């Protein structure tokens, strides 16, 4: 459900209930909270886009990990090869 709809419903319900009047300060606090949630949602979308772009780049080329065994000293090479998914 959209946050705008929720805030308007809260304000409408508060206006109908005369025993609990909503003052201007509460309405402003609700609007401020809505703006903060919208900004947070935008940031999450941006983070998702950046992570997706990085993963796409990494998956286009192989990643090789070179490790040395702590017990025997032998070198171990682990190659991760990804395939790029076709774009839909």
C-alpha positions in Angstrom: 0.0 0.0 0.0 1.3 3.4 -0.9 2.5 5.6 2.0 0.6 8.6 0.7 -2.7 6.7 0.9 -1.9 5.6 4.4 -1.1 9.1 5.7 -4.3 10.5 4.1 -6.3 7.7 5.7 -4.8 8.4 9.1 -5.6 12.0 8.8 -9.2 11.3 7.6 -9.8 8.9 10.4 -8.4 11.3 12.9 -10.7 14.1 11.6 -13.8 11.8 11.9 -13.0 11.0 15.5 -13.6 14.2 17.3 -12.6 12.8 20.7 -9.0 12.5 19.4 -8.3 15.6 17.3 -5.1 15.7 15.3 -3.2 18.8 15.5 -1.0 20.4 12.9 2.2 19.1 14.5 1.1 15.4 14.2 0.2 15.9 10.5 3.6 17.4 9.9 5.3 14.6 11.7 3.4 12.0 9.5 4.4 13.9 6.4 8.0 14.1 7.5 8.0 10.3 8.2 6.5 9.6 4.8 9.3 11.7 3.1 12.0 9.8 5.1 10.5 6.5 4.1 10.4 7.5 0.4 14.0 8.7 0.6 15.0 5.4 2.2 13.2 3.4 -0.5 15.0 5.4 -3.2 18.4 4.7 -1.5 17.6 1.0 -1.4 16.7 1.0 -5.1 20.0 2.8 -5.9 22.0 0.3 -3.8 20.3 -2.6 -5.6 21.2 -1.0 -9.0 24.8 -0.7 -8.0 25.1 -4.2 -6.7 23.4 -5.6 -9.8 25.9 -3.7 -12.0 28.9 -5.0 -10.1 27.6 -8.6 -10.2 27.0 -8.3 -13.9 30.6 -7.1 -14.5 32.0 -9.9 -12.3 30.0 -12.6 -13.9 31.4 -11.6 -17.4 34.9 -12.7 -16.4 36.4 -15.5 -14.4 37.5 -15.1 -10.9 40.5 -17.1 -9.7 41.4 -17.6 -6.0 44.8 -18.8 -5.2 45.1 -20.3 -1.7 47.9 -22.1 0.1 47.1 -25.1 2.3 48.2 -24.4 5.9 49.0 -28.1 6.5 50.9 -29.2 3.4 51.8 -25.9 1.8 50.3 -26.9 -1.6 48.9 -24.2 -3.8 45.2 -24.5 -4.5 43.6 -22.6 -7.4 39.8 -22.1 -7.4 38.3 -20.7 -10.6 34.8 -19.3 -10.6 33.4 -18.9 -14.0 30.1 -17.2 -14.5 27.9 -16.8 -17.5 26.0 -13.7 -18.4 22.3 -14.2 -18.5 20.6 -13.1 -21.7 18.7 -9.9 -21.3 15.0 -10.2 -21.2 
